[in-house]
Each structure stands twice: as C-alpha cells, then as structure tokens.
Amino acid sequence: MRDDSEVEEASSTMPILLGFYGPSNSGKTTLFEAIIPRLEDEGMRVATIKQTHHDVTADAEGKDTWRHRRAGADPASLSSDVETALFLGRKLSLDDTVKLITSVNAVDVILIEGWKQESVPKVFLGGGEELPDTLLHYRDDVEEVISLIHQMIDDKAK
C-alpha cells in the first residue's frame, strides 16, 4: 500500500480498462489478488472498481459522516491517517467512476468487476453466456491475463 502524503497528479491519459465477469465464486477477486501485485511490481499503478447489486454502505448509522449525510451533505468524506472514504448519495455510472478515480490518482490500469453490460474489453470467468467485448475466457492462467493487459497497453501506445 502506498504511503503518499499528497494526492498523486491525475493522469493526462485514459488508463486501460479491463472488465471481469462471471458467476459468484468464479474466482474474480482471487484473480485480482494475483494480477494487482504483478502489475505493481512492473511499476504500473492499478485501481479497481467493484459493482454490486446489493444495497450496501460503508458508512455506519449514528457516526459523524452518517449524521452529516442525513443532514443533507452530499458528498461527505471521512479521512484518517491511513485512508479517505467518499460517500456519495447516489450510484455513479462507470464513466463517472473512472473520471473520479483518475481525477485524484494517476493510474495505468483499472480492473473492473461487474458493469458487464458496459462496452469495455472483458475477461470471462466460469460458465454461462459469453458477452460482447469478451477478449478472453479465463482458464486458471494468470500469465494469459497479464499478457492481455500488456497487449492492450502496447495497442494503446500505437
């Protein structure tokens, strides 16, 4: 984990976006855990976006930020010595989420879980129907996914 005291300068170029989809327990999060350190070891800056269809919040009822939001603040943020959380009172589109991430951190690659109907290159895990924009059907070969990301970076540079 980075120990940056300042927000990294936002990237002037759009990062590589790669989506991952498949049924629950198909290994998406485990694959992210394998990919992220590999890419970071190569000097890449990686962000992730996770979409869920469950109504969840990281804010806690009765806590100060919850009270701020209940009073009408939108967004509200919480900063500690180790991280900052931003609470928005609405769902953002994938495009707006990418813009938000790239406005505060320079990133090279954004790995996306969910948002499977969006028109972004995708990796398919598990069974079921393959969706448009799928570039790879993952079959337990992390190297194949790393190679795909390298190819996407090379194609972008052309």
Chimera marker file (.cmm) of the C-alpha trace (Angstrom):
<marker_set name="trace">
<marker id="1" x="0.000" y="0.000" z="0.000" r="1" g="1" b="0" radius="0.5"/>
<marker id="2" x="1.300" y="3.443" z="-0.906" r="1" g="1" b="0" radius="0.5"/>
<marker id="3" x="2.174" y="5.932" z="1.823" r="1" g="1" b="0" radius="0.5"/>
<marker id="4" x="1.525" y="9.083" z="-0.209" r="1" g="1" b="0" radius="0.5"/>
<marker id="5" x="1.030" y="12.267" z="1.774" r="1" g="1" b="0" radius="0.5"/>
<marker id="6" x="-0.282" y="14.062" z="-1.301" r="1" g="1" b="0" radius="0.5"/>
<marker id="7" x="-2.781" y="13.002" z="-3.928" r="1" g="1" b="0" radius="0.5"/>
<marker id="8" x="-0.943" y="11.764" z="-6.989" r="1" g="1" b="0" radius="0.5"/>
<marker id="9" x="-1.135" y="14.016" z="-10.007" r="1" g="1" b="0" radius="0.5"/>
<marker id="10" x="-4.049" y="12.914" z="-12.137" r="1" g="1" b="0" radius="0.5"/>
<marker id="11" x="-3.172" y="11.058" z="-15.292" r="1" g="1" b="0" radius="0.5"/>
<marker id="12" x="-3.366" y="13.007" z="-18.542" r="1" g="1" b="0" radius="0.5"/>
<marker id="13" x="-4.161" y="9.837" z="-20.452" r="1" g="1" b="0" radius="0.5"/>
<marker id="14" x="-7.010" y="7.413" z="-20.070" r="1" g="1" b="0" radius="0.5"/>
<marker id="15" x="-5.996" y="4.221" z="-18.259" r="1" g="1" b="0" radius="0.5"/>
<marker id="16" x="-6.532" y="0.762" z="-19.676" r="1" g="1" b="0" radius="0.5"/>
<marker id="17" x="-9.941" y="-0.555" z="-18.609" r="1" g="1" b="0" radius="0.5"/>
<marker id="18" x="-10.438" y="-4.312" z="-18.325" r="1" g="1" b="0" radius="0.5"/>
<marker id="19" x="-13.663" y="-5.819" z="-17.050" r="1" g="1" b="0" radius="0.5"/>
<marker id="20" x="-14.083" y="-9.213" z="-15.405" r="1" g="1" b="0" radius="0.5"/>
<marker id="21" x="-17.397" y="-11.034" z="-15.183" r="1" g="1" b="0" radius="0.5"/>
<marker id="22" x="-18.730" y="-14.411" z="-14.192" r="1" g="1" b="0" radius="0.5"/>
<marker id="23" x="-20.938" y="-16.009" z="-11.571" r="1" g="1" b="0" radius="0.5"/>
<marker id="24" x="-20.331" y="-15.605" z="-7.839" r="1" g="1" b="0" radius="0.5"/>
<marker id="25" x="-17.375" y="-17.629" z="-6.577" r="1" g="1" b="0" radius="0.5"/>
<marker id="26" x="-15.882" y="-17.986" z="-10.062" r="1" g="1" b="0" radius="0.5"/>
<marker id="27" x="-12.562" y="-16.541" z="-8.871" r="1" g="1" b="0" radius="0.5"/>
<marker id="28" x="-12.745" y="-12.878" z="-9.907" r="1" g="1" b="0" radius="0.5"/>
<marker id="29" x="-11.465" y="-11.465" z="-6.609" r="1" g="1" b="0" radius="0.5"/>
<marker id="30" x="-8.792" y="-14.162" z="-6.331" r="1" g="1" b="0" radius="0.5"/>
<marker id="31" x="-7.650" y="-13.309" z="-9.857" r="1" g="1" b="0" radius="0.5"/>
<marker id="32" x="-7.462" y="-9.602" z="-8.927" r="1" g="1" b="0" radius="0.5"/>
<marker id="33" x="-5.314" y="-10.569" z="-5.919" r="1" g="1" b="0" radius="0.5"/>
<marker id="34" x="-2.910" y="-12.324" z="-8.302" r="1" g="1" b="0" radius="0.5"/>
<marker id="35" x="-2.876" y="-9.645" z="-11.021" r="1" g="1" b="0" radius="0.5"/>
<marker id="36" x="-2.558" y="-6.454" z="-8.963" r="1" g="1" b="0" radius="0.5"/>
<marker id="37" x="0.797" y="-7.171" z="-7.256" r="1" g="1" b="0" radius="0.5"/>
<marker id="38" x="2.267" y="-8.429" z="-10.538" r="1" g="1" b="0" radius="0.5"/>
<marker id="39" x="1.336" y="-5.229" z="-12.355" r="1" g="1" b="0" radius="0.5"/>
<marker id="40" x="2.520" y="-3.061" z="-9.467" r="1" g="1" b="0" radius="0.5"/>
<marker id="41" x="5.850" y="-4.946" z="-9.432" r="1" g="1" b="0" radius="0.5"/>
<marker id="42" x="6.183" y="-3.841" z="-13.071" r="1" g="1" b="0" radius="0.5"/>
<marker id="43" x="5.676" y="-0.225" z="-11.998" r="1" g="1" b="0" radius="0.5"/>
<marker id="44" x="2.053" y="0.078" z="-13.066" r="1" g="1" b="0" radius="0.5"/>
<marker id="45" x="-0.484" y="1.914" z="-10.954" r="1" g="1" b="0" radius="0.5"/>
<marker id="46" x="-3.651" y="-0.149" z="-10.590" r="1" g="1" b="0" radius="0.5"/>
<marker id="47" x="-7.143" y="0.796" z="-9.426" r="1" g="1" b="0" radius="0.5"/>
<marker id="48" x="-10.230" y="-1.380" z="-9.116" r="1" g="1" b="0" radius="0.5"/>
<marker id="49" x="-13.944" y="-0.786" z="-9.447" r="1" g="1" b="0" radius="0.5"/>
<marker id="50" x="-16.438" y="-3.238" z="-7.958" r="1" g="1" b="0" radius="0.5"/>
<marker id="51" x="-20.128" y="-3.035" z="-8.790" r="1" g="1" b="0" radius="0.5"/>
<marker id="52" x="-22.732" y="-4.766" z="-6.655" r="1" g="1" b="0" radius="0.5"/>
<marker id="53" x="-26.475" y="-5.059" z="-6.959" r="1" g="1" b="0" radius="0.5"/>
<marker id="54" x="-26.826" y="-5.231" z="-3.170" r="1" g="1" b="0" radius="0.5"/>
<marker id="55" x="-27.764" y="-2.147" z="-1.166" r="1" g="1" b="0" radius="0.5"/>
<marker id="56" x="-24.608" y="-1.645" z="0.895" r="1" g="1" b="0" radius="0.5"/>
<marker id="57" x="-22.937" y="1.270" z="2.602" r="1" g="1" b="0" radius="0.5"/>
<marker id="58" x="-19.588" y="1.551" z="4.309" r="1" g="1" b="0" radius="0.5"/>
<marker id="59" x="-20.923" y="4.346" z="6.495" r="1" g="1" b="0" radius="0.5"/>
<marker id="60" x="-22.195" y="3.469" z="9.976" r="1" g="1" b="0" radius="0.5"/>
<marker id="61" x="-25.505" y="4.675" z="11.358" r="1" g="1" b="0" radius="0.5"/>
<marker id="62" x="-25.043" y="7.248" z="14.100" r="1" g="1" b="0" radius="0.5"/>
<marker id="63" x="-21.429" y="8.079" z="13.199" r="1" g="1" b="0" radius="0.5"/>
<marker id="64" x="-20.497" y="11.644" z="12.262" r="1" g="1" b="0" radius="0.5"/>
<marker id="65" x="-20.387" y="11.172" z="8.483" r="1" g="1" b="0" radius="0.5"/>
<marker id="66" x="-23.724" y="9.356" z="8.582" r="1" g="1" b="0" radius="0.5"/>
<marker id="67" x="-25.154" y="12.291" z="10.527" r="1" g="1" b="0" radius="0.5"/>
<marker id="68" x="-23.629" y="14.769" z="8.055" r="1" g="1" b="0" radius="0.5"/>
<marker id="69" x="-25.266" y="12.903" z="5.173" r="1" g="1" b="0" radius="0.5"/>
<marker id="70" x="-28.577" y="12.633" z="6.978" r="1" g="1" b="0" radius="0.5"/>
<marker id="71" x="-28.472" y="16.423" z="7.450" r="1" g="1" b="0" radius="0.5"/>
<marker id="72" x="-28.072" y="16.806" z="3.671" r="1" g="1" b="0" radius="0.5"/>
<marker id="73" x="-24.345" y="16.781" z="2.877" r="1" g="1" b="0" radius="0.5"/>
<marker id="74" x="-23.627" y="15.074" z="-0.444" r="1" g="1" b="0" radius="0.5"/>
<marker id="75" x="-20.906" y="14.031" z="-0.717" r="1" g="1" b="0" radius="0.5"/>
<marker id="76" x="-19.444" y="13.561" z="2.736" r="1" g="1" b="0" radius="0.5"/>
<marker id="77" x="-15.922" y="12.330" z="3.277" r="1" g="1" b="0" radius="0.5"/>
<marker id="78" x="-14.006" y="10.690" z="6.079" r="1" g="1" b="0" radius="0.5"/>
<marker id="79" x="-10.227" y="10.952" z="6.292" r="1" g="1" b="0" radius="0.5"/>
<marker id="80" x="-7.970" y="9.133" z="8.713" r="1" g="1" b="0" radius="0.5"/>
<marker id="81" x="-4.202" y="8.769" z="8.906" r="1" g="1" b="0" radius="0.5"/>
<marker id="82" x="-4.395" y="5.746" z="6.578" r="1" g="1" b="0" radius="0.5"/>
<marker id="83" x="-7.213" y="6.325" z="4.077" r="1" g="1" b="0" radius="0.5"/>
<marker id="84" x="-10.011" y="8.534" z="2.834" r="1" g="1" b="0" radius="0.5"/>
<marker id="85" x="-13.565" y="7.460" z="2.068" r="1" g="1" b="0" radius="0.5"/>
<marker id="86" x="-16.019" y="9.464" z="-0.011" r="1" g="1" b="0" radius="0.5"/>
<marker id="87" x="-19.731" y="8.846" z="0.487" r="1" g="1" b="0" radius="0.5"/>
<marker id="88" x="-21.995" y="9.841" z="-2.400" r="1" g="1" b="0" radius="0.5"/>
<marker id="89" x="-25.746" y="9.606" z="-2.031" r="1" g="1" b="0" radius="0.5"/>
<marker id="90" x="-26.216" y="8.082" z="-5.473" r="1" g="1" b="0" radius="0.5"/>
<marker id="91" x="-24.863" y="5.481" z="-7.853" r="1" g="1" b="0" radius="0.5"/>
<marker id="92" x="-22.296" y="6.703" z="-10.369" r="1" g="1" b="0" radius="0.5"/>
<marker id="93" x="-22.037" y="5.435" z="-13.920" r="1" g="1" b="0" radius="0.5"/>
<marker id="94" x="-18.915" y="3.513" z="-14.845" r="1" g="1" b="0" radius="0.5"/>
<marker id="95" x="-17.648" y="6.514" z="-16.843" r="1" g="1" b="0" radius="0.5"/>
<marker id="96" x="-18.157" y="8.860" z="-13.892" r="1" g="1" b="0" radius="0.5"/>
<marker id="97" x="-16.468" y="6.399" z="-11.531" r="1" g="1" b="0" radius="0.5"/>
<marker id="98" x="-13.447" y="6.221" z="-13.853" r="1" g="1" b="0" radius="0.5"/>
<marker id="99" x="-13.366" y="10.040" z="-14.048" r="1" g="1" b="0" radius="0.5"/>
<marker id="100" x="-13.497" y="10.293" z="-10.257" r="1" g="1" b="0" radius="0.5"/>
<marker id="101" x="-10.646" y="7.814" z="-9.816" r="1" g="1" b="0" radius="0.5"/>
<marker id="102" x="-8.455" y="9.433" z="-12.457" r="1" g="1" b="0" radius="0.5"/>
<marker id="103" x="-9.115" y="12.907" z="-11.055" r="1" g="1" b="0" radius="0.5"/>
<marker id="104" x="-7.421" y="12.006" z="-7.760" r="1" g="1" b="0" radius="0.5"/>
<marker id="105" x="-4.850" y="9.358" z="-8.747" r="1" g="1" b="0" radius="0.5"/>
<marker id="106" x="-2.749" y="8.732" z="-11.808" r="1" g="1" b="0" radius="0.5"/>
<marker id="107" x="-3.459" y="5.123" z="-12.754" r="1" g="1" b="0" radius="0.5"/>
<marker id="108" x="-2.370" y="2.965" z="-15.673" r="1" g="1" b="0" radius="0.5"/>
<marker id="109" x="-4.890" y="0.134" z="-15.381" r="1" g="1" b="0" radius="0.5"/>
<marker id="110" x="-8.388" y="-0.091" z="-13.906" r="1" g="1" b="0" radius="0.5"/>
<marker id="111" x="-9.701" y="-3.601" z="-13.251" r="1" g="1" b="0" radius="0.5"/>
<marker id="112" x="-13.496" y="-3.686" z="-13.191" r="1" g="1" b="0" radius="0.5"/>
<marker id="113" x="-15.710" y="-6.299" z="-11.557" r="1" g="1" b="0" radius="0.5"/>
<marker id="114" x="-19.312" y="-6.038" z="-12.600" r="1" g="1" b="0" radius="0.5"/>
<marker id="115" x="-20.597" y="-3.471" z="-15.102" r="1" g="1" b="0" radius="0.5"/>
<marker id="116" x="-20.738" y="-6.410" z="-17.510" r="1" g="1" b="0" radius="0.5"/>
<marker id="117" x="-23.159" y="-4.687" z="-19.906" r="1" g="1" b="0" radius="0.5"/>
<marker id="118" x="-20.739" y="-1.788" z="-20.445" r="1" g="1" b="0" radius="0.5"/>
<marker id="119" x="-18.751" y="-1.682" z="-23.647" r="1" g="1" b="0" radius="0.5"/>
<marker id="120" x="-15.294" y="-2.352" z="-22.228" r="1" g="1" b="0" radius="0.5"/>
<marker id="121" x="-12.897" y="-5.203" z="-23.003" r="1" g="1" b="0" radius="0.5"/>
<marker id="122" x="-13.698" y="-8.143" z="-20.771" r="1" g="1" b="0" radius="0.5"/>
<marker id="123" x="-12.394" y="-11.383" z="-19.296" r="1" g="1" b="0" radius="0.5"/>
<marker id="124" x="-14.981" y="-14.131" z="-18.710" r="1" g="1" b="0" radius="0.5"/>
<marker id="125" x="-14.682" y="-16.481" z="-15.726" r="1" g="1" b="0" radius="0.5"/>
<marker id="126" x="-16.802" y="-19.545" z="-15.092" r="1" g="1" b="0" radius="0.5"/>
<marker id="127" x="-19.778" y="-20.827" z="-17.013" r="1" g="1" b="0" radius="0.5"/>
<marker id="128" x="-22.719" y="-19.172" z="-18.639" r="1" g="1" b="0" radius="0.5"/>
<marker id="129" x="-23.160" y="-16.997" z="-21.676" r="1" g="1" b="0" radius="0.5"/>
<marker id="130" x="-20.214" y="-15.076" z="-23.088" r="1" g="1" b="0" radius="0.5"/>
<marker id="131" x="-20.930" y="-11.370" z="-23.548" r="1" g="1" b="0" radius="0.5"/>
<marker id="132" x="-19.878" y="-8.952" z="-26.300" r="1" g="1" b="0" radius="0.5"/>
<marker id="133" x="-16.436" y="-7.338" z="-25.884" r="1" g="1" b="0" radius="0.5"/>
<marker id="134" x="-15.058" y="-10.522" z="-24.279" r="1" g="1" b="0" radius="0.5"/>
<marker id="135" x="-11.382" y="-10.891" z="-25.185" r="1" g="1" b="0" radius="0.5"/>
<marker id="136" x="-10.510" y="-13.891" z="-23.031" r="1" g="1" b="0" radius="0.5"/>
<marker id="137" x="-12.198" y="-16.840" z="-21.338" r="1" g="1" b="0" radius="0.5"/>
<marker id="138" x="-10.071" y="-17.271" z="-18.203" r="1" g="1" b="0" radius="0.5"/>
<marker id="139" x="-8.927" y="-20.836" z="-17.553" r="1" g="1" b="0" radius="0.5"/>
<marker id="140" x="-6.676" y="-20.536" z="-14.482" r="1" g="1" b="0" radius="0.5"/>
<marker id="141" x="-3.771" y="-18.973" z="-16.409" r="1" g="1" b="0" radius="0.5"/>
<marker id="142" x="-2.807" y="-15.677" z="-14.760" r="1" g="1" b="0" radius="0.5"/>
<marker id="143" x="0.000" y="-15.235" z="-17.305" r="1" g="1" b="0" radius="0.5"/>
<marker id="144" x="-2.570" y="-15.135" z="-20.094" r="1" g="1" b="0" radius="0.5"/>
<marker id="145" x="-4.372" y="-12.236" z="-18.381" r="1" g="1" b="0" radius="0.5"/>
<marker id="146" x="-1.096" y="-10.380" z="-17.737" r="1" g="1" b="0" radius="0.5"/>
<marker id="147" x="-0.185" y="-10.846" z="-21.418" r="1" g="1" b="0" radius="0.5"/>
<marker id="148" x="-3.591" y="-9.493" z="-22.447" r="1" g="1" b="0" radius="0.5"/>
<marker id="149" x="-3.034" y="-6.367" z="-20.335" r="1" g="1" b="0" radius="0.5"/>
<marker id="150" x="0.435" y="-5.894" z="-21.857" r="1" g="1" b="0" radius="0.5"/>
<marker id="151" x="-1.071" y="-6.253" z="-25.339" r="1" g="1" b="0" radius="0.5"/>
<marker id="152" x="-3.747" y="-3.671" z="-24.523" r="1" g="1" b="0" radius="0.5"/>
<marker id="153" x="-1.059" y="-1.251" z="-23.326" r="1" g="1" b="0" radius="0.5"/>
<marker id="154" x="1.007" y="-1.865" z="-26.473" r="1" g="1" b="0" radius="0.5"/>
<marker id="155" x="-2.062" y="-1.341" z="-28.691" r="1" g="1" b="0" radius="0.5"/>
<marker id="156" x="-2.874" y="1.908" z="-26.892" r="1" g="1" b="0" radius="0.5"/>
<marker id="157" x="0.672" y="3.193" z="-27.438" r="1" g="1" b="0" radius="0.5"/>
<marker id="158" x="0.397" y="2.735" z="-31.213" r="1" g="1" b="0" radius="0.5"/>
<link id1="1" id2="2" r="1" g="1" b="0" radius="0.2"/>
<link id1="2" id2="3" r="1" g="1" b="0" radius="0.2"/>
<link id1="3" id2="4" r="1" g="1" b="0" radius="0.2"/>
<link id1="4" id2="5" r="1" g="1" b="0" radius="0.2"/>
<link id1="5" id2="6" r="1" g="1" b="0" radius="0.2"/>
<link id1="6" id2="7" r="1" g="1" b="0" radius="0.2"/>
<link id1="7" id2="8" r="1" g="1" b="0" radius="0.2"/>
<link id1="8" id2="9" r="1" g="1" b="0" radius="0.2"/>
<link id1="9" id2="10" r="1" g="1" b="0" radius="0.2"/>
<link id1="10" id2="11" r="1" g="1" b="0" radius="0.2"/>
<link id1="11" id2="12" r="1" g="1" b="0" radius="0.2"/>
<link id1="12" id2="13" r="1" g="1" b="0" radius="0.2"/>
<link id1="13" id2="14" r="1" g="1" b="0" radius="0.2"/>
<link id1="14" id2="15" r="1" g="1" b="0" radius="0.2"/>
<link id1="15" id2="16" r="1" g="1" b="0" radius="0.2"/>
<link id1="16" id2="17" r="1" g="1" b="0" radius="0.2"/>
<link id1="17" id2="18" r="1" g="1" b="0" radius="0.2"/>
<link id1="18" id2="19" r="1" g="1" b="0" radius="0.2"/>
<link id1="19" id2="20" r="1" g="1" b="0" radius="0.2"/>
<link id1="20" id2="21" r="1" g="1" b="0" radius="0.2"/>
<link id1="21" id2="22" r="1" g="1" b="0" radius="0.2"/>
<link id1="22" id2="23" r="1" g="1" b="0" radius="0.2"/>
<link id1="23" id2="24" r="1" g="1" b="0" radius="0.2"/>
<link id1="24" id2="25" r="1" g="1" b="0" radius="0.2"/>
<link id1="25" id2="26" r="1" g="1" b="0" radius="0.2"/>
<link id1="26" id2="27" r="1" g="1" b="0" radius="0.2"/>
<link id1="27" id2="28" r="1" g="1" b="0" radius="0.2"/>
<link id1="28" id2="29" r="1" g="1" b="0" radius="0.2"/>
<link id1="29" id2="30" r="1" g="1" b="0" radius="0.2"/>
<link id1="30" id2="31" r="1" g="1" b="0" radius="0.2"/>
<link id1="31" id2="32" r="1" g="1" b="0" radius="0.2"/>
<link id1="32" id2="33" r="1" g="1" b="0" radius="0.2"/>
<link id1="33" id2="34" r="1" g="1" b="0" radius="0.2"/>
<link id1="34" id2="35" r="1" g="1" b="0" radius="0.2"/>
<link id1="35" id2="36" r="1" g="1" b="0" radius="0.2"/>
<link id1="36" id2="37" r="1" g="1" b="0" radius="0.2"/>
<link id1="37" id2="38" r="1" g="1" b="0" radius="0.2"/>
<link id1="38" id2="39" r="1" g="1" b="0" radius="0.2"/>
<link id1="39" id2="40" r="1" g="1" b="0" radius="0.2"/>
<link id1="40" id2="41" r="1" g="1" b="0" radius="0.2"/>
<link id1="41" id2="42" r="1" g="1" b="0" radius="0.2"/>
<link id1="42" id2="43" r="1" g="1" b="0" radius="0.2"/>
<link id1="43" id2="44" r="1" g="1" b="0" radius="0.2"/>
<link id1="44" id2="45" r="1" g="1" b="0" radius="0.2"/>
<link id1="45" id2="46" r="1" g="1" b="0" radius="0.2"/>
<link id1="46" id2="47" r="1" g="1" b="0" radius="0.2"/>
<link id1="47" id2="48" r="1" g="1" b="0" radius="0.2"/>
<link id1="48" id2="49" r="1" g="1" b="0" radius="0.2"/>
<link id1="49" id2="50" r="1" g="1" b="0" radius="0.2"/>
<link id1="50" id2="51" r="1" g="1" b="0" radius="0.2"/>
<link id1="51" id2="52" r="1" g="1" b="0" radius="0.2"/>
<link id1="52" id2="53" r="1" g="1" b="0" radius="0.2"/>
<link id1="53" id2="54" r="1" g="1" b="0" radius="0.2"/>
<link id1="54" id2="55" r="1" g="1" b="0" radius="0.2"/>
<link id1="55" id2="56" r="1" g="1" b="0" radius="0.2"/>
<link id1="56" id2="57" r="1" g="1" b="0" radius="0.2"/>
<link id1="57" id2="58" r="1" g="1" b="0" radius="0.2"/>
<link id1="58" id2="59" r="1" g="1" b="0" radius="0.2"/>
<link id1="59" id2="60" r="1" g="1" b="0" radius="0.2"/>
<link id1="60" id2="61" r="1" g="1" b="0" radius="0.2"/>
<link id1="61" id2="62" r="1" g="1" b="0" radius="0.2"/>
<link id1="62" id2="63" r="1" g="1" b="0" radius="0.2"/>
<link id1="63" id2="64" r="1" g="1" b="0" radius="0.2"/>
<link id1="64" id2="65" r="1" g="1" b="0" radius="0.2"/>
<link id1="65" id2="66" r="1" g="1" b="0" radius="0.2"/>
<link id1="66" id2="67" r="1" g="1" b="0" radius="0.2"/>
<link id1="67" id2="68" r="1" g="1" b="0" radius="0.2"/>
<link id1="68" id2="69" r="1" g="1" b="0" radius="0.2"/>
<link id1="69" id2="70" r="1" g="1" b="0" radius="0.2"/>
<link id1="70" id2="71" r="1" g="1" b="0" radius="0.2"/>
<link id1="71" id2="72" r="1" g="1" b="0" radius="0.2"/>
<link id1="72" id2="73" r="1" g="1" b="0" radius="0.2"/>
<link id1="73" id2="74" r="1" g="1" b="0" radius="0.2"/>
<link id1="74" id2="75" r="1" g="1" b="0" radius="0.2"/>
<link id1="75" id2="76" r="1" g="1" b="0" radius="0.2"/>
<link id1="76" id2="77" r="1" g="1" b="0" radius="0.2"/>
<link id1="77" id2="78" r="1" g="1" b="0" radius="0.2"/>
<link id1="78" id2="79" r="1" g="1" b="0" radius="0.2"/>
<link id1="79" id2="80" r="1" g="1" b="0" radius="0.2"/>
<link id1="80" id2="81" r="1" g="1" b="0" radius="0.2"/>
<link id1="81" id2="82" r="1" g="1" b="0" radius="0.2"/>
<link id1="82" id2="83" r="1" g="1" b="0" radius="0.2"/>
<link id1="83" id2="84" r="1" g="1" b="0" radius="0.2"/>
<link id1="84" id2="85" r="1" g="1" b="0" radius="0.2"/>
<link id1="85" id2="86" r="1" g="1" b="0" radius="0.2"/>
<link id1="86" id2="87" r="1" g="1" b="0" radius="0.2"/>
<link id1="87" id2="88" r="1" g="1" b="0" radius="0.2"/>
<link id1="88" id2="89" r="1" g="1" b="0" radius="0.2"/>
<link id1="89" id2="90" r="1" g="1" b="0" radius="0.2"/>
<link id1="90" id2="91" r="1" g="1" b="0" radius="0.2"/>
<link id1="91" id2="92" r="1" g="1" b="0" radius="0.2"/>
<link id1="92" id2="93" r="1" g="1" b="0" radius="0.2"/>
<link id1="93" id2="94" r="1" g="1" b="0" radius="0.2"/>
<link id1="94" id2="95" r="1" g="1" b="0" radius="0.2"/>
<link id1="95" id2="96" r="1" g="1" b="0" radius="0.2"/>
<link id1="96" id2="97" r="1" g="1" b="0" radius="0.2"/>
<link id1="97" id2="98" r="1" g="1" b="0" radius="0.2"/>
<link id1="98" id2="99" r="1" g="1" b="0" radius="0.2"/>
<link id1="99" id2="100" r="1" g="1" b="0" radius="0.2"/>
<link id1="100" id2="101" r="1" g="1" b="0" radius="0.2"/>
<link id1="101" id2="102" r="1" g="1" b="0" radius="0.2"/>
<link id1="102" id2="103" r="1" g="1" b="0" radius="0.2"/>
<link id1="103" id2="104" r="1" g="1" b="0" radius="0.2"/>
<link id1="104" id2="105" r="1" g="1" b="0" radius="0.2"/>
<link id1="105" id2="106" r="1" g="1" b="0" radius="0.2"/>
<link id1="106" id2="107" r="1" g="1" b="0" radius="0.2"/>
<link id1="107" id2="108" r="1" g="1" b="0" radius="0.2"/>
<link id1="108" id2="109" r="1" g="1" b="0" radius="0.2"/>
<link id1="109" id2="110" r="1" g="1" b="0" radius="0.2"/>
<link id1="110" id2="111" r="1" g="1" b="0" radius="0.2"/>
<link id1="111" id2="112" r="1" g="1" b="0" radius="0.2"/>
<link id1="112" id2="113" r="1" g="1" b="0" radius="0.2"/>
<link id1="113" id2="114" r="1" g="1" b="0" radius="0.2"/>
<link id1="114" id2="115" r="1" g="1" b="0" radius="0.2"/>
<link id1="115" id2="116" r="1" g="1" b="0" radius="0.2"/>
<link id1="116" id2="117" r="1" g="1" b="0" radius="0.2"/>
<link id1="117" id2="118" r="1" g="1" b="0" radius="0.2"/>
<link id1="118" id2="119" r="1" g="1" b="0" radius="0.2"/>
<link id1="119" id2="120" r="1" g="1" b="0" radius="0.2"/>
<link id1="120" id2="121" r="1" g="1" b="0" radius="0.2"/>
<link id1="121" id2="122" r="1" g="1" b="0" radius="0.2"/>
<link id1="122" id2="123" r="1" g="1" b="0" radius="0.2"/>
<link id1="123" id2="124" r="1" g="1" b="0" radius="0.2"/>
<link id1="124" id2="125" r="1" g="1" b="0" radius="0.2"/>
<link id1="125" id2="126" r="1" g="1" b="0" radius="0.2"/>
<link id1="126" id2="127" r="1" g="1" b="0" radius="0.2"/>
<link id1="127" id2="128" r="1" g="1" b="0" radius="0.2"/>
<link id1="128" id2="129" r="1" g="1" b="0" radius="0.2"/>
<link id1="129" id2="130" r="1" g="1" b="0" radius="0.2"/>
<link id1="130" id2="131" r="1" g="1" b="0" radius="0.2"/>
<link id1="131" id2="132" r="1" g="1" b="0" radius="0.2"/>
<link id1="132" id2="133" r="1" g="1" b="0" radius="0.2"/>
<link id1="133" id2="134" r="1" g="1" b="0" radius="0.2"/>
<link id1="134" id2="135" r="1" g="1" b="0" radius="0.2"/>
<link id1="135" id2="136" r="1" g="1" b="0" radius="0.2"/>
<link id1="136" id2="137" r="1" g="1" b="0" radius="0.2"/>
<link id1="137" id2="138" r="1" g="1" b="0" radius="0.2"/>
<link id1="138" id2="139" r="1" g="1" b="0" radius="0.2"/>
<link id1="139" id2="140" r="1" g="1" b="0" radius="0.2"/>
<link id1="140" id2="141" r="1" g="1" b="0" radius="0.2"/>
<link id1="141" id2="142" r="1" g="1" b="0" radius="0.2"/>
<link id1="142" id2="143" r="1" g="1" b="0" radius="0.2"/>
<link id1="143" id2="144" r="1" g="1" b="0" radius="0.2"/>
<link id1="144" id2="145" r="1" g="1" b="0" radius="0.2"/>
<link id1="145" id2="146" r="1" g="1" b="0" radius="0.2"/>
<link id1="146" id2="147" r="1" g="1" b="0" radius="0.2"/>
<link id1="147" id2="148" r="1" g="1" b="0" radius="0.2"/>
<link id1="148" id2="149" r="1" g="1" b="0" radius="0.2"/>
<link id1="149" id2="150" r="1" g="1" b="0" radius="0.2"/>
<link id1="150" id2="151" r="1" g="1" b="0" radius="0.2"/>
<link id1="151" id2="152" r="1" g="1" b="0" radius="0.2"/>
<link id1="152" id2="153" r="1" g="1" b="0" radius="0.2"/>
<link id1="153" id2="154" r="1" g="1" b="0" radius="0.2"/>
<link id1="154" id2="155" r="1" g="1" b="0" radius="0.2"/>
<link id1="155" id2="156" r="1" g="1" b="0" radius="0.2"/>
<link id1="156" id2="157" r="1" g="1" b="0" radius="0.2"/>
<link id1="157" id2="158" r="1" g="1" b="0" radius="0.2"/>
</marker_set>
